Amino acid sequence: MVKFDRERESIMSLTAPGLTDGVPDDPADGSALFLSTLTASPRERRVALTVLVFSLLVFALLAPFARVPLLPIWGFIPCYESWLVATDLITAALLFSQYLSFNSRALFMLGCGYLYVACMTVAHALTFPGLFTSTGLLGAGPQSTAWLYMFWHGVFPLFIVAYACFKGRDDVSSVLPRRPRLPLLAAGAGMVALSAGFTALATVGQDLLPAIMDGNRYRSSMSLVVASIWATSLLALAVLWFSRPHS
């Protein structure tokens, strides 16, 4: 035991300053060694606030140029969405693996959110005009891709709300169910089914949705849709902010 403590102290001494702030001294508490369950230190909060302020400044500087058309780059959408699918799947896999380690329902819900986003990104790419065909695959119409984008960004904040609500109720010391992989299989099937349902609504059932695009331009009805998505995102941020402690 003495040897273990000395080895642990030597490892901690080589760790970057501030990374281990908030780590308890009990080496048996394995949940404290992961960023998803480690309480954020004051230094890390300052870094997060700096990144937030910088992002807002960049947004404010670029907002006046939002209506300036740029030259079309054919390879941008496939590269961008392929990267999104890869990173979202990796993130979902990491979150699900930590769910298996800690039996954390909060991390499970967050993993479901990233898996949903990956599925919706695939659907968005398949229906994007000019990417695979001139009008898009899956029977896409002129409104399909825009509505898939709205379903994509409008539903994900709800997973953040679920994560924040479950975070305070998690008992990471509890044991996993006898078949812990069954919830993962159910999550995979559920997220595929949910994204398939929204895809079917935006393609086969596109006449049921109001028109929000006029060619490559937004209609006035788009403002209401975007405002509702912004409201959902702000709600998720507020719930997450008041859900303490912050990791």
C-alpha positions in Angstrom: 0.0 0.0 0.0 2.9 2.4 0.8 4.4 1.6 -2.5 1.1 2.3 -4.3 0.8 5.7 -2.5 4.3 6.7 -3.5 3.7 5.7 -7.1 0.5 7.7 -7.1 2.2 10.8 -5.7 5.0 10.6 -8.3 2.4 10.4 -11.1 0.5 13.3 -9.7 3.7 15.4 -9.5 4.2 14.9 -13.2 0.7 15.9 -14.1 0.1 19.4 -15.7 -0.7 22.0 -13.0 -4.5 22.5 -12.4 -5.5 19.2 -14.0 -5.8 17.4 -10.7 -7.5 20.2 -8.9 -10.5 18.7 -7.1 -9.3 15.1 -7.2 -9.9 13.5 -3.8 -7.1 11.8 -2.0 -9.0 8.5 -1.9 -7.5 6.3 -4.7 -10.5 4.0 -4.5 -12.7 6.7 -5.9 -12.2 5.8 -9.6 -15.0 8.1 -10.8 -12.8 11.2 -9.8 -10.2 10.2 -12.4 -12.5 11.0 -15.4 -13.2 14.5 -16.7 -16.9 13.7 -17.0 -17.2 13.3 -13.2 -14.4 15.5 -12.0 -15.5 18.8 -10.5 -14.2 21.8 -12.4 -11.5 23.9 -10.6 -11.6 27.7 -10.5 -8.8 27.8 -13.1 -10.8 25.6 -15.5 -13.9 27.7 -15.0 -11.9 30.8 -16.0 -10.6 29.0 -19.1 -14.2 28.0 -20.1 -15.4 31.6 -19.6 -12.5 32.9 -21.7 -13.4 30.5 -24.5 -17.1 31.6 -24.2 -16.3 35.3 -24.4 -13.9 34.8 -27.3 -16.6 32.8 -29.2 -19.2 35.6 -28.6 -16.7 38.2 -29.9 -16.0 36.2 -33.1 -19.8 35.7 -33.6 -20.4 39.5 -33.2 -17.7 40.3 -35.7 -18.9 37.9 -38.3 -22.7 38.4 -37.9 -22.8 41.5 -40.2 -21.4 39.4 -43.0 -23.9 36.6 -42.7 -25.7 37.5 -45.9 -22.6 37.9 -48.0 -22.5 34.9 -50.4 -19.3 32.9 -50.7 -18.0 30.9 -53.5 -19.4 27.3 -53.5 -16.9 24.7 -52.4 -18.2 21.2 -53.3 -16.0 19.3 -50.9 -16.9 21.4 -47.8 -20.2 19.6 -46.9 -19.0 16.0 -47.3 -15.8 16.8 -45.3 -17.6 18.7 -42.7 -20.3 16.2 -42.1 -18.0 13.2 -42.3 -15.9 14.8 -39.5 -19.1 15.5 -37.5 -20.2 11.9 -37.7 -16.8 10.5 -36.7 -16.4 12.8 -33.7 -20.0 12.4 -32.5 -19.7 8.6 -32.7 -16.4 8.7 -30.8 -17.9 10.9 -28.2 -20.9 8.7 -27.8 -18.7 5.6 -27.5 -16.6 7.3 -24.7 -19.7 8.4 -22.8 -21.3 4.9 -23.1 -18.1 3.3 -21.8 -18.1 5.6 -18.8 -21.8 4.7 -18.3 -20.7 1.1 -18.1 -18.0 2.0 -15.6 -20.1 4.2 -13.2 -23.7 3.3 -14.0 -24.3 7.0 -14.7 -27.7 7.7 -16.2 -26.6 11.3 -16.9 -23.7 10.1 -19.1 -26.0 7.5 -20.7 -28.4 10.3 -21.8 -25.6 12.5 -23.0 -24.3 9.5 -25.1 -27.7 9.1 -26.6 -27.7 12.7 -27.6 -24.4 12.4 -29.5 -25.6 9.2 -31.1 -28.7 11.0 -32.3 -26.7 13.8 -33.7 -24.5 11.4 -35.6 -27.6 9.7 -37.1 -29.2 13.0 -38.1 -25.9 14.2 -39.7 -25.9 11.1 -41.9 -29.6 11.8 -42.9 -28.8 15.5 -43.5 -25.8 14.6 -45.8 -27.9 12.0 -47.8 -30.6 14.5 -48.5 -28.3 17.5 -49.2 -29.0 18.8 -52.8 -26.0 18.3 -55.1 -24.1 16.0 -52.8 -25.1 12.6 -54.1 -27.8 13.7 -56.6 -29.1 17.0 -57.8 -32.1 16.9 -55.4 -30.7 14.6 -52.7 -31.4 11.0 -51.8 -34.3 9.4 -49.8 -36.9 11.2 -51.8 -35.8 14.6 -50.5 -37.7 17.7 -51.5 -36.8 21.4 -51.5 -37.6 21.7 -47.7 -36.1 18.3 -46.5 -32.5 19.3 -45.7 -33.5 22.5 -43.9 -36.1 20.7 -41.7 -33.6 17.9 -40.9 -31.2 20.6 -39.8 -33.9 22.0 -37.5 -34.7 18.6 -36.1 -31.0 17.9 -35.6 -30.3 21.1 -33.6 -33.7 21.4 -31.9 -33.8 17.9 -30.3 -30.1 17.7 -29.1 -30.6 20.4 -26.3 -33.3 18.2 -24.8 -30.7 15.5 -24.2 -28.6 18.2 -22.5 -31.6 18.9 -20.2 -32.0 15.2 -19.5 -28.2 15.0 -18.7 -28.4 17.9 -16.3 -31.5 16.6 -14.5 -30.0 13.1 -14.0 -26.6 14.4 -13.0 -27.7 15.4 -9.5 -29.5 12.0 -9.0 -26.7 9.7 -10.1 -25.3 7.2 -7.7 -22.1 6.1 -9.3 -21.4 3.7 -6.5 -24.5 1.6 -7.4 -24.0 -1.6 -9.3 -24.9 -2.1 -13.0 -27.9 -4.1 -14.0 -27.4 -7.8 -14.7 -27.3 -7.1 -18.4 -25.7 -3.7 -18.7 -25.4 -3.8 -22.5 -29.1 -4.1 -23.1 -29.6 -0.4 -22.4 -26.9 0.4 -25.0 -28.6 -1.8 -27.6 -31.9 -0.1 -26.8 -30.2 3.3 -27.1 -28.8 2.5 -30.5 -32.1 1.2 -31.8 -34.0 4.1 -30.3 -31.7 6.8 -31.7 -31.8 5.2 -35.2 -35.6 4.9 -35.0 -36.0 8.5 -33.8 -33.7 9.9 -36.5 -35.5 7.7 -39.1 -38.8 9.1 -38.0 -37.7 12.7 -38.4 -36.1 11.8 -41.8 -39.4 10.2 -43.0 -41.3 13.3 -41.8 -38.9 15.6 -43.7 -39.0 13.6 -46.9 -42.0 11.4 -47.3 -44.2 13.7 -45.1 -42.7 17.0 -46.2 -46.1 18.3 -47.3 -47.1 18.2 -43.6 -44.4 20.8 -42.7 -44.5 24.5 -43.5 -42.2 25.8 -46.2 -39.2 27.5 -44.7 -37.0 27.7 -47.8 -37.4 29.6 -51.1 -34.7 28.1 -53.3 -31.5 29.0 -51.4 -33.1 31.7 -49.3 -35.0 31.6 -46.1 -38.7 32.4 -45.9 -40.1 34.6 -43.2 -41.5 31.4 -41.5 -37.9 30.4 -40.8 -37.5 33.1 -38.2 -40.1 31.4 -35.9 -38.5 28.0 -36.3 -35.0 29.3 -35.6 -36.3 31.3 -32.6 -37.8 28.2 -31.1 -34.5 26.3 -31.5 -32.6 29.2 -29.9 -35.0 29.2 -27.0 -34.5 25.4 -26.5 -30.8 25.8 -26.6 -30.9 28.7 -24.1 -33.1 26.6 -21.8 -30.6 23.8 -22.0 -27.7 26.1 -21.1 -29.7 27.6 -18.2 -30.6 24.1 -16.8 -27.0 23.0 -17.2 -25.6 26.1 -15.5 -27.8 25.7 -12.4 -27.0 22.0 -12.3 -24.1 21.9 -9.9 -21.3 20.9 -9.4 -19.9 21.6 -12.9 -17.6 19.0 -14.3 
